[in-house]
Amino acid sequence: MRFVAVRELRLKPGQVWERLDREGEMVITSNGKPIALLTRLTEDDFEKTIAAVRRARALMAMEGMQRASVSAGTDRISDAAIEAEIKAARRSRAR
């Protein structure tokens, strides 16, 4: 996958778009760090591509939450303790 600096995108946008047509995807960088992903779209696959990106982000978020849970030890909480926590939160919200 090709990396393109923001500066190059700003100064030579036509060349960047031509490369995007050839390669399909590029990573945009700022100060050498990735900040965005450019991906080629068509009218036919626009909605499917957006949905796939959103699913991938949701999966990444869920995996992050699972890792945090394991790190914090909360992955070993019993079902009864979870239910008690839910009931306590609902009671405090009802007040």
MOJOSUL-V708620 format. One record per pair of residues at least 4 apart in sequence whose C-alpha atoms are under 8 Angstrom apart, sorted by the first residue. I is the first residue (numbers start at 0). J is the second residue. Records with the same first field share a line. If there is no record, write none. Layout:
I=J ; J
This chain:
0=22 ; 24 ; 25 ; 26
1=22 ; 24 ; 25 ; 26
2=25 ; 26 ; 27 ; 28
3=7 ; 8 ; 15 ; 25 ; 26 ; 27 ; 28
4=8 ; 27 ; 28 ; 29 ; 30 ; 31
5=9 ; 27 ; 28 ; 29
6=10
7=11 ; 12 ; 15
8=12 ; 15
11=15
12=16
13=17
14=18
15=19
16=20
17=21
18=22 ; 23
19=23 ; 24 ; 25 ; 37 ; 38 ; 39
20=39
23=38 ; 39
24=36 ; 37 ; 38 ; 39
25=36 ; 37 ; 38
26=33 ; 34 ; 35 ; 36 ; 37
27=33 ; 34 ; 35 ; 36 ; 37
28=32 ; 33 ; 34 ; 35
29=33 ; 34
40=44 ; 45 ; 48
41=45
44=48
45=49
46=50
47=51
48=52
49=53
50=54
51=55
52=56
53=57
54=58
55=59
56=60
57=61
58=62
59=63
60=64
61=65
62=66
63=67
64=68
65=69 ; 74
66=70
67=71
68=72 ; 73 ; 74
69=73 ; 74
72=76
76=80 ; 81
77=81
78=82
79=83
80=84
81=85
82=86
83=87
84=88
85=89
86=90
87=91
88=92
89=93
90=94
